[in-house]
Amino acid sequence: MAAAAKCSRLGGPLARQLLDSVDSVLFDCDGVIWRGDQVVPGAAEVINLLKRRGKRVFFLTNNSTKTRKMYAEKLTRLGFGASADEVFATAYCSAMYLKSVCGLEGKVYLIGSGAMRQELEEVGIQQVGVGPDLVSGGQADWAAVPLDPEVKAVLVGFDEHFSYMKLNKALQYLADPDCLLVGTNTDTRLPLEGGKAVPGTGCLVKAVETAAQRQAHVVGKPSRYMFDCVAAEFGLDPARSLMVGDRLDTDILLGTSCGLKTLLTLTGVSTLADAEGHRESGCPVRMAMVPDYFVDSVAELLPALQG
Amino acid sequence: MAAAAKCSRLGGPLARQLLDSVDSVLFDCDGVIWRGDQVVPGAAEVINLLKRRGKRVFFLTNNSTKTRKMYAEKLTRLGFGASADEVFATAYCSAMYLKSVCGLEGKVYLIGSGAMRQELEEVGIQQVGVGPDLVSGGQADWAAVPLDPEVKAVLVGFDEHFSYMKLNKALQYLADPDCLLVGTNTDTRLPLEGGKAVPGTGCLVKAVETAAQRQAHVVGKPSRYMFDCVAAEFGLDPARSLMVGDRLDTDILLGTSCGLKTLLTLTGVSTLADAEGHRESGCPVRMAMVPDYFVDSVAELLPALQG
């Protein structure tokens, strides 16, 4: 597709044509099919109709605080017909990454959530570290903190209990050059309704990378592993797959990198001006973040599915 | 001084010549005059003799966990004749920076130590935030955490109680573009004896910068404010001042940037090979980290002072 034709509004016959050209549709969740706990109007109908028309639908999210099962429950509660195996959240994908790509034999030092622990255990990986861990008055020498000799990887995801002691333990484990460093994602903020935000996993990954003086392998979007993970389980053809997301720097970049068709929806983080700015930049790095198409909301796919 | 003559071993008549050419000598502490709680043999004699010969001596450290007074006590305990006003530690310097350079009128949200709180109070700045601060089960919405409306700056130093909640509060304060972001220093690790290390303030600054999506003003070496702070109080002539340190990227770079003479001592972090690597690189950025002279230990200054 020529660069000039990119970032077209998707509507009418073009929408039908696009949907006919794909077998699988991959949706980001927050900002796309829901915002917090509010479903985007029409999103459930779109997804249910896509399935009725024989499309495979998947949910790809960088959020590491929920298991696949927890996501399937939320999807069902909000009116989406969805099963756990359609969900590719970074808690699950990072466990798969450590098991399948890294062939990890050993434990994980986990800076993350209970959901991440569950997904690790689900694939047979033991963890240490989840939950609060603070500097205590009795510990004079932080570098001599007791370590588990079976730990062979540090995994960093969202952790509301992130602390100096956790950062210190990560550094001590990573002093062994054979100990892996993996991050679920590098989103710097979690945007909330009303323009507010709280710190995202990217801040924690950056702190650990700075202490360890090395870069983490990142599992979440825009890392292509998120697509590879779906493709490995379901045999997707990239050329006949569509990535739908609200963020240019994660969702759309993932889609472009993996050779998928891409659709930006304007119910989330990125704006049309952001996309057009990238398109006009002439910079190859930024061009990879220009979507093929955009819609104001995924609900705009409804006419093409109902016709 | 020609580039080729840089990084010479300092000894014999050259040492006497150098000392004759300066009125003030600025010492980094850890790795230079002591290592942890072990004084570098001969360092106390060197400093006491320098003073006896009419030199002004100052102590410049990026460590933010101690007040000037605490440093003066440690110096005295280890045999150095030193008073608090000769100590320029980042706890003190960041308080001075906020007061004198920024003209801060308001409180500081402090990610840091009790010593930093003391130095802020010493110059009349109130703080909130010091001590443990954790996510509590009752707080559902972290972005709605109560803030002190009088806070006009976030100051990040070393904090063993660093936590996700502190990172979050920093982000919420910094959502106001008029709220300042200041870091004591960006050292990524605190090196310990035996090659071990614990995470340094740089990791915490990086986490806050990532969350706030802006860069901190950094007070510590190599920021030239550390020298400006001494110069403002004591009227130093840079050309007649010598910076002595063990780190090329902080001590020596500060000295070069401010037009001081520079001396690397090999009792700490940087090696002679590091310095020579910079010298041979031809890269102007790296050349600024090449010292004029080096010694194995500051004790090598003794003959020139005793003669």
Interface residues (C-beta under 8 A of the other chain):
Chain A: P132 L134 V135 D141 W142 A143 A144 D159 E160 H161 F162 S163 Y164 M165 L167 N168 L171 A175 T188 R189 L192 K196 A197 V198 P199 G200 G202 C203 L204 K206 A207 V208 T210 A211 Q213
Chain B: P132 L134 V135 D141 W142 A143 A144 D159 E160 H161 F162 S163 Y164 M165 L167 N168 L171 A175 T188 R189 L192 K196 A197 V198 P199 G200 G202 C203 L204 K206 A207 V208 T210 A211 Q213
